[in-house]
Amino acid sequence: TSDAVMMYQSKSLAQSEYRYRVFKYDERVKGRDSHAKETFAKLGLNTNIIQCFFNYFNVIDYRKEESIDIYEFLDFFNLPKSRFTKRVFSLLDDDFEGGLDFEEFVVGLWYVFS
């Protein structure tokens, strides 16, 4: 079995295990803290919508780091790494830490689709 197949199988397993976690606010986790709670309230997001976003976030974050890096982002959306896709990702990365926490993910998608 090739390394690529092993990595894909591992990623798929991680995605299926991680997909259905129940969303909870947690002051210890950036993007799920009281600031995120305020942001989601301002956007008018209810518990069901937040859970839906959280399900997708966990599928994309297959490394289980509470943050989506550019490789996970590009992989999920089946995009090539280019100057354009790196720029799009950096626009979503509000704090410039190199990854999207849950709040950045939600706000970014909210802006794109609203």
Buried (B, 14 or more C-beta within 10 A) or exposed (E): EEEEEEEEEEBEEBBEEBEEEEBEEBEEBBBBBEEBBEBBEEBEBEEEBBBBBBBBBBBBBBBEEBBBBBEBBBBBEEBEEEEEBEEBBEEBBEEEEEBBBBBBBBBBBBEEEE
